[in-house]
Amino acid sequence: MIRILLACGVGMSSGFMASSMRKSAKKQKLDVTVKAVSKAEVMSHEGEFDILLLGPHFAKEVPGFQKSLPNVKVSTIDPDLYATLDGEGILKDALKLYES
């Protein structure tokens, strides 16, 4: 199972994205969990996820999270996918990141 955590400012937009990603994963019969939280909550979920995707506006914070979470793949969500809440595209990018 691949565990994905999405984080944005307060977790609202990432909540919509997580729902869209779960639907896409279910349709593709993938063993994936997707959870959304606010950026402030990320470290309280340490050990519960394999991938951390931050909203594109938090790109400068990726190195800090990578340092704090050395066993987690950390990246930002593509701004175009974020803007359109494209769960299928975000899931595809997350799976590529996981396998890199």
DOMARFI-504858 format. One record per residue (C-alpha): residue number from 1; z, y, x. Coordinates in Angstrom, 1 decimal. Each point is the difference from the previous one (the first is absolute). Layout:
BEGIN
(torke NUM (Z Y X)),
...
END
This chain:
BEGIN
(torke 1 (0.0 0.0 0.0)),
(torke 2 (-0.9 3.5 1.2)),
(torke 3 (2.5 2.6 -0.9)),
(torke 4 (-1.3 3.6 -0.3)),
(torke 5 (2.1 3.1 -0.4)),
(torke 6 (-1.6 3.3 -1.1)),
(torke 7 (1.8 3.3 0.6)),
(torke 8 (-0.7 3.5 -1.0)),
(torke 9 (2.1 3.1 -0.7)),
(torke 10 (1.9 -1.2 -3.1)),
(torke 11 (-1.7 -3.3 -0.7)),
(torke 12 (-1.9 1.0 -3.1)),
(torke 13 (-3.6 0.0 1.2)),
(torke 14 (0.8 -3.1 2.2)),
(torke 15 (1.3 -1.7 -3.1)),
(torke 16 (-3.3 0.4 -1.8)),
(torke 17 (-1.8 -1.3 3.2)),
(torke 18 (2.4 -3.0 0.2)),
(torke 19 (-0.8 -0.9 -3.6)),
(torke 20 (-3.7 0.2 0.7)),
(torke 21 (0.3 -2.1 3.2)),
(torke 22 (2.0 -2.7 -1.8)),
(torke 23 (-2.7 -0.3 -2.7)),
(torke 24 (-2.6 -0.3 2.7)),
(torke 25 (2.0 -2.6 1.9)),
(torke 26 (0.6 -2.0 -3.2)),
(torke 27 (-3.7 0.1 -0.8)),
(torke 28 (-0.8 -1.3 3.5)),
(torke 29 (2.8 -2.6 -0.1)),
(torke 30 (1.6 1.4 3.1)),
(torke 31 (3.6 -0.7 1.0)),
(torke 32 (1.0 3.7 0.4)),
(torke 33 (2.9 2.1 -1.2)),
(torke 34 (-0.3 3.7 -0.3)),
(torke 35 (3.0 2.4 -0.4)),
(torke 36 (0.1 3.8 -0.1)),
(torke 37 (2.8 2.2 1.1)),
(torke 38 (0.6 3.5 1.1)),
(torke 39 (-0.4 0.7 3.7)),
(torke 40 (3.8 0.6 0.3)),
(torke 41 (0.7 -3.6 -1.3)),
(torke 42 (-2.2 -1.8 2.5)),
(torke 43 (2.7 -0.9 2.6)),
(torke 44 (2.3 -1.3 -2.8)),
(torke 45 (-2.6 -2.7 -0.6)),
(torke 46 (-0.3 -1.1 3.7)),
(torke 47 (-0.8 -3.7 0.3)),
(torke 48 (-1.5 -0.2 -3.5)),
(torke 49 (-3.6 0.9 0.9)),
(torke 50 (-2.7 -0.9 2.5)),
(torke 51 (-2.2 3.1 -0.5)),
(torke 52 (1.0 3.6 -0.6)),
(torke 53 (-2.6 2.3 -1.4)),
(torke 54 (0.9 3.7 -0.1)),
(torke 55 (-1.7 2.7 -2.1)),
(torke 56 (-2.7 1.8 2.1)),
(torke 57 (2.1 3.1 0.2)),
(torke 58 (2.6 -1.8 2.1)),
(torke 59 (-2.4 -1.0 2.8)),
(torke 60 (2.1 1.8 2.6)),
(torke 61 (2.9 -2.3 -0.8)),
(torke 62 (-1.8 -3.3 0.7)),
(torke 63 (1.1 -0.2 3.7)),
(torke 64 (3.6 0.5 -0.9)),
(torke 65 (-0.1 -2.8 -2.6)),
(torke 66 (-1.9 -2.2 2.5)),
(torke 67 (2.8 0.5 2.5)),
(torke 68 (2.7 -0.7 -2.6)),
(torke 69 (-1.8 -3.0 -1.5)),
(torke 70 (-1.5 -1.9 3.0)),
(torke 71 (-0.8 -3.1 -2.1)),
(torke 72 (-1.8 1.9 -2.8)),
(torke 73 (-3.6 1.2 -0.1)),
(torke 74 (0.2 3.7 -0.8)),
(torke 75 (-2.9 2.2 -1.1)),
(torke 76 (-1.0 2.7 -2.5)),
(torke 77 (-2.0 -0.5 -3.1)),
(torke 78 (-3.6 1.2 0.2)),
(torke 79 (0.0 3.5 -1.6)),
(torke 80 (-3.1 -0.8 -2.1)),
(torke 81 (1.6 -3.2 -1.3)),
(torke 82 (3.3 1.8 -0.6)),
(torke 83 (-1.7 2.8 -1.9)),
(torke 84 (-1.7 -2.5 -2.4)),
(torke 85 (2.9 -2.5 -0.2)),
(torke 86 (-2.4 -2.7 1.1)),
(torke 87 (2.4 -2.9 0.1)),
(torke 88 (-2.7 -2.5 0.9)),
(torke 89 (-1.2 2.1 3.0)),
(torke 90 (3.6 0.6 1.2)),
(torke 91 (0.7 -3.7 -0.3)),
(torke 92 (-3.1 -0.8 2.0)),
(torke 93 (1.1 2.4 2.8)),
(torke 94 (3.5 -1.4 0.0)),
(torke 95 (-1.2 -3.5 0.5)),
(torke 96 (-2.2 1.1 2.9)),
(torke 97 (3.0 1.7 1.5)),
(torke 98 (2.1 -3.1 -0.4)),
(torke 99 (-2.6 -2.2 1.8)),
(torke 100 (-0.5 2.5 2.9)),
END
